[in-house]
Amino acid sequence: MDGVITKTAAVHSLAWKKMFDEYLHYREKAYNEPFREFTHAGDYLSFVDGRPRYGGVDAFLKSRGINIPFGEPEDEPGKETVCGLGNRKNEFFNKVLEEDGVGIYDSTIELIKQLLERGVKVGVATSSKNCVLILKKAGISHLFETRVDGIVSAELGLKGKPEPDIFTTASDNLGVKYHRAIVVEDAVSGVQAGRKGNFGLVIGVARENNMHELKTNGADFVVEDLSEINVEDINKLIGSKLGGK
């Protein structure tokens, strides 16, 4: 969803930076640790992008050698636990969402409508626990036959990306075999999940000038925006992939 359907990836990145920089400044004072800011290219894309919220917190902290209790999802925002920090990030994210609304990628919506007109089933699979709110604010909930998000994942005990669970579950819900399903992702962890799930086609959307990273981590084909392909192109790509096997 974020970065493919809706223009919320940048909001997530800013919310993560605000939360982590706040926490790292706290550690500088409390534990006399040198402050090193949270960066978009080095930290967000490497450890957080596409992962479930608490998984992103845990991965980043481990990259800095920081070990704190995992805590509980009900932890107060900002509590010094993985869940507390994740909940603090979500506070920042929801505040921006409320103030600025949700932008969508028109080219993605156009492609989805083309697919639906041809009888192709479309679902949304995301690590976000804000999926329902975001799709509702964007006015596009009706386009998706199934939703597998962070809330559903928690209920079903699904593993987050780079494991393929959210995509396989969405395909199961749609009644579509994995080798006949297409995964569209902008995160490295997402294309890795697509490759692990042995899906028919994995399309990478390089919003971050990261074509090479998406290609080498599992994308069969990479574009900068979905306006660069249409349904006919997708059919050709699948045919080419199958022909190469």
C-alpha positions as a Markdown table, in Angstrom:
| # | Residue | x | y | z |
|---|---|---|---|---|
| 1 | Met | 0.0 | 0.0 | 0.0 |
| 2 | Asp | 2.4 | 2.7 | 1.2 |
| 3 | Gly | 4.5 | 3.8 | -1.7 |
| 4 | Val | 2.6 | 1.8 | -4.3 |
| 5 | Ile | -1.0 | 2.8 | -3.9 |
| 6 | Thr | -0.8 | 5.7 | -1.5 |
| 7 | Lys | 1.7 | 8.5 | -1.0 |
| 8 | Thr | 2.2 | 7.6 | 2.6 |
| 9 | Ala | 5.7 | 6.1 | 2.5 |
| 10 | Ala | 7.3 | 9.6 | 2.9 |
| 11 | Val | 5.0 | 10.3 | 5.9 |
| 12 | His | 6.1 | 7.0 | 7.5 |
| 13 | Ser | 9.8 | 7.8 | 6.9 |
| 14 | Leu | 9.4 | 11.3 | 8.6 |
| 15 | Ala | 7.5 | 9.7 | 11.5 |
| 16 | Trp | 10.2 | 7.1 | 12.1 |
| 17 | Lys | 12.9 | 9.8 | 12.0 |
| 18 | Lys | 11.1 | 12.0 | 14.5 |
| 19 | Met | 10.6 | 9.1 | 16.9 |
| 20 | Phe | 14.0 | 7.5 | 16.6 |
| 21 | Asp | 15.9 | 10.9 | 16.7 |
| 22 | Glu | 13.9 | 11.7 | 19.9 |
| 23 | Tyr | 14.8 | 8.4 | 21.4 |
| 24 | Leu | 18.5 | 8.6 | 20.4 |
| 25 | His | 18.8 | 12.1 | 21.9 |
| 26 | Tyr | 17.3 | 10.6 | 25.1 |
| 27 | Arg | 19.9 | 7.8 | 25.1 |
| 28 | Glu | 22.6 | 10.4 | 24.6 |
| 29 | Lys | 21.6 | 12.1 | 27.9 |
| 30 | Ala | 20.6 | 9.1 | 29.9 |
| 31 | Tyr | 23.4 | 6.7 | 28.8 |
| 32 | Asn | 26.0 | 9.0 | 27.6 |
| 33 | Glu | 25.8 | 7.5 | 24.1 |
| 34 | Pro | 27.0 | 9.5 | 21.1 |
| 35 | Phe | 24.0 | 10.8 | 19.1 |
| 36 | Arg | 23.8 | 9.5 | 15.5 |
| 37 | Glu | 20.7 | 10.6 | 13.7 |
| 38 | Phe | 18.3 | 8.2 | 12.0 |
| 39 | Thr | 18.7 | 8.6 | 8.2 |
| 40 | His | 16.4 | 7.8 | 5.4 |
| 41 | Ala | 18.8 | 6.0 | 3.1 |
| 42 | Gly | 21.0 | 4.3 | 5.7 |
| 43 | Asp | 18.4 | 3.3 | 8.3 |
| 44 | Tyr | 14.8 | 3.6 | 7.0 |
| 45 | Leu | 15.3 | 1.8 | 3.8 |
| 46 | Ser | 17.7 | -0.8 | 5.3 |
| 47 | Phe | 15.8 | -1.7 | 8.5 |
| 48 | Val | 12.3 | -0.3 | 8.6 |
| 49 | Asp | 10.8 | 0.1 | 5.2 |
| 50 | Gly | 8.1 | -2.5 | 4.5 |
| 51 | Arg | 8.4 | -4.3 | 7.8 |
| 52 | Pro | 5.8 | -4.6 | 10.5 |
| 53 | Arg | 6.0 | -1.7 | 12.9 |
| 54 | Tyr | 7.6 | -3.5 | 15.9 |
| 55 | Gly | 9.8 | -5.5 | 13.6 |
| 56 | Gly | 11.1 | -2.3 | 12.2 |
| 57 | Val | 11.9 | -0.9 | 15.6 |
| 58 | Asp | 13.6 | -4.1 | 16.7 |
| 59 | Ala | 15.7 | -4.3 | 13.5 |
| 60 | Phe | 16.9 | -0.7 | 13.7 |
| 61 | Leu | 17.8 | -0.9 | 17.4 |
| 62 | Lys | 19.7 | -4.1 | 16.9 |
| 63 | Ser | 21.7 | -2.4 | 14.1 |
| 64 | Arg | 22.8 | 0.1 | 16.7 |
| 65 | Gly | 23.5 | -2.5 | 19.3 |
| 66 | Ile | 20.6 | -1.3 | 21.5 |
| 67 | Asn | 18.7 | -3.9 | 23.5 |
| 68 | Ile | 15.5 | -3.0 | 25.3 |
| 69 | Pro | 12.5 | -5.1 | 26.3 |
| 70 | Phe | 10.0 | -6.0 | 23.6 |
| 71 | Gly | 7.1 | -5.0 | 25.8 |
| 72 | Glu | 3.4 | -5.3 | 24.9 |
| 73 | Pro | 1.3 | -3.8 | 22.0 |
| 74 | Glu | -0.6 | -1.9 | 24.7 |
| 75 | Asp | 2.5 | -0.1 | 26.0 |
| 76 | Glu | 2.1 | 3.7 | 26.3 |
| 77 | Pro | 3.6 | 5.6 | 23.4 |
| 78 | Gly | 7.2 | 6.4 | 24.1 |
| 79 | Lys | 7.7 | 3.8 | 26.8 |
| 80 | Glu | 11.3 | 2.4 | 26.5 |
| 81 | Thr | 10.2 | -0.9 | 24.9 |
| 82 | Val | 10.0 | -1.9 | 21.3 |
| 83 | Cys | 6.3 | -1.6 | 21.4 |
| 84 | Gly | 6.3 | 1.7 | 23.2 |
| 85 | Leu | 8.6 | 3.2 | 20.6 |
| 86 | Gly | 6.5 | 1.8 | 17.8 |
| 87 | Asn | 3.4 | 3.2 | 19.3 |
| 88 | Arg | 5.1 | 6.6 | 19.6 |
| 89 | Lys | 6.0 | 6.5 | 15.9 |
| 90 | Asn | 2.3 | 5.7 | 15.1 |
| 91 | Glu | 1.2 | 8.8 | 17.1 |
| 92 | Phe | 3.4 | 11.0 | 14.9 |
| 93 | Phe | 2.1 | 9.3 | 11.7 |
| 94 | Asn | -1.6 | 9.6 | 12.6 |
| 95 | Lys | -1.1 | 13.3 | 13.4 |
| 96 | Val | 0.3 | 14.0 | 10.0 |
| 97 | Leu | -2.4 | 11.9 | 8.4 |
| 98 | Glu | -5.1 | 13.8 | 10.1 |
| 99 | Glu | -3.6 | 17.2 | 9.2 |
| 100 | Asp | -2.6 | 16.5 | 5.6 |
| 101 | Gly | -4.9 | 13.7 | 4.4 |
| 102 | Val | -3.8 | 10.9 | 2.0 |
| 103 | Gly | -2.5 | 11.3 | -1.5 |
| 104 | Ile | -2.7 | 8.5 | -4.0 |
| 105 | Tyr | -0.7 | 7.5 | -7.1 |
| 106 | Asp | -3.2 | 8.0 | -10.0 |
| 107 | Ser | -1.2 | 5.6 | -12.2 |
| 108 | Thr | -1.6 | 2.8 | -9.7 |
| 109 | Ile | -5.4 | 3.4 | -9.4 |
| 110 | Glu | -5.7 | 3.5 | -13.2 |
| 111 | Leu | -3.9 | 0.1 | -13.5 |
| 112 | Ile | -6.1 | -1.4 | -10.8 |
| 113 | Lys | -9.2 | -0.3 | -12.6 |
| 114 | Gln | -7.9 | -1.8 | -15.8 |
| 115 | Leu | -7.3 | -5.1 | -14.0 |
| 116 | Leu | -10.8 | -5.0 | -12.4 |
| 117 | Glu | -12.4 | -4.3 | -15.8 |
| 118 | Arg | -10.8 | -7.5 | -17.1 |
| 119 | Gly | -12.1 | -9.6 | -14.2 |
| 120 | Val | -8.7 | -9.8 | -12.4 |
| 121 | Lys | -9.0 | -10.0 | -8.7 |
| 122 | Val | -7.1 | -7.3 | -6.7 |
| 123 | Gly | -6.2 | -7.3 | -3.0 |
| 124 | Val | -4.1 | -5.2 | -0.7 |
| 125 | Ala | -1.4 | -6.7 | 1.4 |
| 126 | Thr | 0.5 | -4.4 | 3.8 |
| 127 | Ser | 2.4 | -4.4 | 7.1 |
| 128 | Ser | 0.5 | -1.3 | 8.1 |
| 129 | Lys | -2.0 | -1.4 | 10.9 |
| 130 | Asn | -3.4 | 1.9 | 9.6 |
| 131 | Cys | -4.6 | 0.3 | 6.3 |
| 132 | Val | -8.4 | 0.7 | 6.9 |
| 133 | Leu | -8.0 | 4.3 | 7.9 |
| 134 | Ile | -5.7 | 5.2 | 5.0 |
| 135 | Leu | -7.9 | 3.5 | 2.3 |
| 136 | Lys | -11.0 | 5.1 | 3.8 |
| 137 | Lys | -9.5 | 8.5 | 3.8 |
| 138 | Ala | -8.3 | 8.0 | 0.2 |
| 139 | Gly | -11.7 | 6.8 | -0.8 |
| 140 | Ile | -10.5 | 3.6 | -2.5 |
| 141 | Ser | -11.5 | 0.8 | -0.1 |
| 142 | His | -14.0 | -0.5 | -2.7 |
| 143 | Leu | -11.2 | -1.4 | -5.2 |
| 144 | Phe | -9.9 | -4.3 | -3.1 |
| 145 | Glu | -11.6 | -7.7 | -2.6 |
| 146 | Thr | -9.4 | -8.6 | 0.3 |
| 147 | Arg | -7.2 | -6.8 | 2.8 |
| 148 | Val | -4.4 | -8.4 | 4.7 |
| 149 | Asp | -2.8 | -5.8 | 6.9 |
| 150 | Gly | -0.9 | -5.5 | 10.2 |
| 151 | Ile | -4.1 | -6.0 | 12.2 |
| 152 | Val | -5.0 | -9.2 | 10.3 |
| 153 | Ser | -1.4 | -10.4 | 10.6 |
| 154 | Ala | -1.5 | -10.0 | 14.3 |
| 155 | Glu | -4.8 | -11.9 | 14.5 |
| 156 | Leu | -3.6 | -14.8 | 12.4 |
| 157 | Gly | 0.0 | -14.9 | 13.6 |
| 158 | Leu | 1.4 | -14.1 | 10.2 |
| 159 | Lys | 5.1 | -13.4 | 9.8 |
| 160 | Gly | 6.0 | -10.0 | 8.4 |
| 161 | Lys | 8.0 | -9.3 | 5.3 |
| 162 | Pro | 10.5 | -10.5 | 4.0 |
| 163 | Glu | 8.4 | -13.6 | 4.7 |
| 164 | Pro | 5.6 | -14.1 | 2.1 |
| 165 | Asp | 2.7 | -14.7 | 4.6 |
| 166 | Ile | 0.7 | -11.6 | 3.8 |
| 167 | Phe | 0.8 | -12.2 | 0.1 |
| 168 | Thr | 0.0 | -15.9 | 0.3 |
| 169 | Thr | -2.9 | -15.2 | 2.7 |
| 170 | Ala | -4.2 | -12.5 | 0.3 |
| 171 | Ser | -4.0 | -15.0 | -2.6 |
| 172 | Asp | -5.7 | -17.6 | -0.6 |
| 173 | Asn | -8.5 | -15.2 | 0.3 |
| 174 | Leu | -8.9 | -14.4 | -3.4 |
| 175 | Gly | -8.8 | -18.0 | -4.4 |
| 176 | Val | -5.8 | -17.5 | -6.6 |
| 177 | Lys | -2.9 | -19.9 | -6.9 |
| 178 | Tyr | 0.5 | -18.3 | -6.1 |
| 179 | His | 2.0 | -18.9 | -9.5 |
| 180 | Arg | -0.9 | -17.0 | -11.1 |
| 181 | Ala | -0.6 | -14.0 | -8.7 |
| 182 | Ile | 1.3 | -10.8 | -9.2 |
| 183 | Val | 3.0 | -9.0 | -6.3 |
| 184 | Val | 3.7 | -5.3 | -6.7 |
| 185 | Glu | 6.1 | -3.8 | -4.1 |
| 186 | Asp | 8.3 | -0.8 | -3.5 |
| 187 | Ala | 10.3 | -2.2 | -0.6 |
| 188 | Val | 13.2 | -4.5 | -0.7 |
| 189 | Ser | 11.6 | -6.6 | 2.0 |
| 190 | Gly | 8.5 | -6.8 | -0.1 |
| 191 | Val | 10.2 | -8.1 | -3.3 |
| 192 | Gln | 12.1 | -10.6 | -1.1 |
| 193 | Ala | 8.8 | -11.8 | 0.2 |
| 194 | Gly | 7.5 | -12.1 | -3.4 |
| 195 | Arg | 10.4 | -14.2 | -4.4 |
| 196 | Lys | 10.1 | -16.4 | -1.4 |
| 197 | Gly | 6.5 | -17.1 | -2.1 |
| 198 | Asn | 7.2 | -18.2 | -5.7 |
| 199 | Phe | 4.6 | -15.8 | -7.2 |
| 200 | Gly | 4.0 | -15.6 | -10.9 |
| 201 | Leu | 5.5 | -12.2 | -11.2 |
| 202 | Val | 7.1 | -9.7 | -8.8 |
| 203 | Ile | 7.0 | -6.1 | -10.0 |
| 204 | Gly | 9.2 | -3.5 | -8.2 |
| 205 | Val | 8.3 | 0.1 | -8.0 |
| 206 | Ala | 11.5 | 2.1 | -7.5 |
| 207 | Arg | 10.3 | 5.3 | -5.7 |
| 208 | Glu | 13.7 | 5.6 | -4.0 |
| 209 | Asn | 16.1 | 5.4 | -7.0 |
| 210 | Asn | 16.6 | 1.8 | -5.9 |
| 211 | Met | 16.0 | -0.1 | -9.1 |
| 212 | His | 19.2 | -2.2 | -8.7 |
| 213 | Glu | 18.3 | -3.2 | -5.1 |
| 214 | Leu | 14.8 | -4.2 | -6.0 |
| 215 | Lys | 16.0 | -6.2 | -9.0 |
| 216 | Thr | 18.7 | -8.1 | -7.1 |
| 217 | Asn | 16.4 | -8.9 | -4.2 |
| 218 | Gly | 13.6 | -10.5 | -6.1 |
| 219 | Ala | 11.8 | -8.3 | -8.6 |
| 220 | Asp | 11.3 | -9.7 | -12.0 |
| 221 | Phe | 10.7 | -6.3 | -13.5 |
| 222 | Val | 11.2 | -2.8 | -12.1 |
| 223 | Val | 9.6 | 0.5 | -13.0 |
| 224 | Glu | 9.8 | 4.0 | -11.4 |
| 225 | Asp | 6.0 | 4.3 | -11.7 |
| 226 | Leu | 3.2 | 2.0 | -12.8 |
| 227 | Ser | 2.3 | 4.4 | -15.6 |
| 228 | Glu | 5.2 | 2.7 | -17.4 |
| 229 | Ile | 3.3 | -0.6 | -17.8 |
| 230 | Asn | -0.2 | -1.7 | -18.7 |
| 231 | Val | -2.1 | -5.0 | -18.6 |
| 232 | Glu | -0.8 | -6.1 | -22.0 |
| 233 | Asp | 2.8 | -5.5 | -20.7 |
| 234 | Ile | 2.1 | -7.6 | -17.6 |
| 235 | Asn | 0.8 | -10.5 | -19.7 |
| 236 | Lys | 3.9 | -10.3 | -21.9 |
| 237 | Leu | 6.2 | -10.3 | -18.8 |
| 238 | Ile | 4.5 | -13.3 | -17.3 |
| 239 | Gly | 4.7 | -15.1 | -20.7 |
| 240 | Ser | 8.4 | -14.3 | -20.9 |
| 241 | Lys | 9.1 | -15.5 | -17.4 |
| 242 | Leu | 7.3 | -18.8 | -18.0 |
| 243 | Gly | 9.0 | -19.2 | -21.3 |
| 244 | Gly | 12.3 | -18.9 | -19.6 |
| 245 | Lys | 11.6 | -21.8 | -17.3 |
